[in-house]
Amino acid sequence: GYRLHEVVGDGRTGRVYRAERISDGLQVAFRQVKPGLARESGVTEAVLDLVEATSNLRCVALVPVVAAFEVEGAICVVEPWVDGRTLKDRCSDGKLPSDEVATLGIELLEGLGELHEAGLVHGDVSPANIMLTSRGGRLLNPGVAARTARRRSARSMFGDPYDPPEVQSSGTVTASSDL
C-alpha cells in the first residue's frame, strides 16, 4: 500500500525512505527495520505494537507511528512525513544560538515526558532523530530503537557518541537513558 521513493536515511535500526501511501497520497517516512534485528525473538511483536502504544500521544514534539506491519519477514514502520532539517545536518553549519537550544530542549523534554508517562522509551535520542521544522523540534522514530536495542548486546552499541554510559556498558535502554 506504499510507493517508496528515495532513501533519506540509513540508521542503526533500519533504512528510511520518503514514500507515499497509495490510497490517499499521504507523504510518509517508511522505515524498514534491519533484517538482523527483525529476526530476533520478540522484536516483531514489540515493533508492531507501536501503533497502539503511540496512538494516544498528543505532544506535537512526537511524530506518531501510523502503521507498522510485517511483509515477508521484513518489519516496516510508517510515520507522517515531517518537512525540515535534522539537528545533525543543522549542527554541521556551526553552533545554534542559545535561545534556540533552550527552546528545542524544552520541546523535546515535553515530548519525552509524555512518552515516558505512557510507559514508552525512545531509545535513540540523537541529532539524526530530531527534525527542526518551521513549527519547532520534532522527535522522530519513537520507540523503534528501544524495542530493538533491548535485544542487542552492549558490544554492538558501544561507540555511539549519543548513547549514555549505562547503555554502552549494559545495552539496556531506559527512560533515564533517553534524558
C-alpha positions in Angstrom: 0.0 0.0 0.0 3.0 2.3 -0.2 5.1 3.7 -3.0 8.8 4.0 -2.0 10.8 6.9 -3.3 14.4 7.9 -2.3 16.3 6.6 0.7 16.5 9.5 3.2 18.3 7.8 6.0 20.2 4.7 7.0 20.4 4.4 10.7 21.1 1.9 13.4 17.6 0.4 13.3 16.9 0.5 9.6 16.7 2.3 6.3 14.2 5.1 5.9 12.5 6.0 2.6 10.4 9.0 1.6 7.2 7.3 0.5 3.6 7.9 -0.2 0.5 5.9 0.9 -1.1 4.9 -2.4 -4.7 5.0 -1.1 -4.6 8.8 -0.4 -1.2 10.2 -1.5 -0.2 10.9 2.1 3.6 11.6 2.3 5.3 9.4 4.8 8.6 8.2 6.2 8.8 4.5 5.6 11.3 2.6 7.8 12.3 -1.0 7.2 13.9 -2.5 10.3 17.2 -4.1 9.6 16.8 -7.8 8.9 19.1 -8.9 11.6 17.1 -7.0 14.2 13.8 -8.2 12.8 14.8 -11.8 13.2 15.5 -11.6 16.9 13.0 -13.0 19.2 10.2 -10.7 20.3 11.2 -7.8 18.1 8.4 -8.1 15.5 5.7 -8.2 18.1 7.2 -5.3 20.1 7.5 -3.1 17.0 4.1 -3.9 15.6 2.7 -2.8 18.9 4.0 0.7 18.4 0.9 2.0 16.5 -1.4 1.3 19.5 1.3 2.3 22.0 1.8 5.8 20.4 -1.9 6.4 19.3 -2.8 8.4 22.4 0.3 10.6 22.4 -0.6 14.3 21.7 2.6 16.3 22.2 3.5 18.0 18.9 7.2 17.2 19.5 6.4 13.5 19.0 5.9 12.1 15.5 3.5 9.2 15.9 3.7 5.8 14.3 0.7 5.5 11.9 1.3 2.0 10.7 3.6 -1.0 11.5 3.4 -4.3 9.7 5.4 -7.3 8.6 5.9 -8.3 4.9 7.8 -11.4 4.0 9.8 -11.3 7.3 10.5 -7.6 7.0 9.2 -5.2 9.7 8.0 -1.9 8.3 7.2 1.2 10.4 5.4 4.3 8.9 5.3 7.8 10.3 3.9 11.0 8.8 6.5 12.9 6.7 8.0 15.8 8.5 9.5 18.6 6.4 12.6 20.1 7.9 16.2 19.5 8.6 17.7 17.2 11.1 19.6 18.6 14.0 22.6 16.6 12.8 22.6 18.4 9.5 22.0 21.8 11.2 24.9 21.3 13.5 27.3 20.9 10.6 26.7 24.7 10.0 28.0 25.6 13.4 26.6 26.3 16.8 23.0 27.0 17.4 22.1 30.2 19.2 21.5 29.5 23.0 17.8 30.7 22.8 17.1 28.1 20.0 18.9 25.4 22.1 16.8 26.2 25.1 13.5 26.2 23.2 14.4 22.9 21.4 15.3 21.4 24.8 12.0 22.3 26.3 10.0 21.0 23.3 11.9 17.7 23.3 11.7 17.2 27.1 7.9 17.8 26.9 7.7 15.1 24.3 9.9 12.6 26.1 7.9 13.3 29.3 4.7 12.3 27.6 6.4 9.3 26.0 7.7 8.1 29.4 4.4 8.7 31.1 2.8 6.4 28.6 5.4 3.7 29.6 7.4 4.1 26.4 11.1 4.7 25.9 12.5 6.3 22.7 15.9 4.6 22.8 17.7 6.7 20.2 17.6 10.4 21.1 20.2 11.8 18.8 20.6 14.6 16.4 19.7 12.4 13.4 16.3 11.7 15.1 15.5 15.3 15.8 13.8 17.3 13.0 13.9 21.0 13.0 10.8 22.4 11.4 9.1 25.8 11.0 6.9 24.8 13.9 9.6 23.6 16.3 11.6 20.4 17.1 10.1 17.0 16.4 11.4 13.7 17.8 11.3 11.0 15.1 11.2 7.3 15.4 9.6 6.9 18.8 10.2 3.6 20.4 11.6 1.6 17.5 15.2 1.8 18.8 14.2 0.9 22.3 12.3 -2.2 21.1 15.3 -3.4 19.2 18.2 -2.1 21.3 17.0 -4.0 24.4 17.8 -7.1 22.4 21.2 -6.1 21.2 24.4 -6.7 23.0 26.2 -3.9 24.8 29.2 -4.5 22.5 27.2 -3.7 19.3 26.0 -0.4 20.8 29.4 0.6 22.1 30.9 3.6 20.4 27.8 5.6 19.5 28.6 9.0 20.9 24.9 9.7 21.8 24.5 6.6 23.9 24.8 7.3 27.6 27.4 5.3 29.6 24.9 3.0 31.1 23.6 2.0 27.7 27.2 1.5 26.4 28.0 -0.8 29.3 24.8 -2.8 29.7 22.9 -2.4 26.4 19.7 -1.6 28.5 17.7 1.4 27.3 15.5 3.2 29.9 13.7 6.5 30.3 16.7 7.8 32.1 19.0 7.0 29.2 16.6 8.9 26.9 17.2 12.0 29.1 
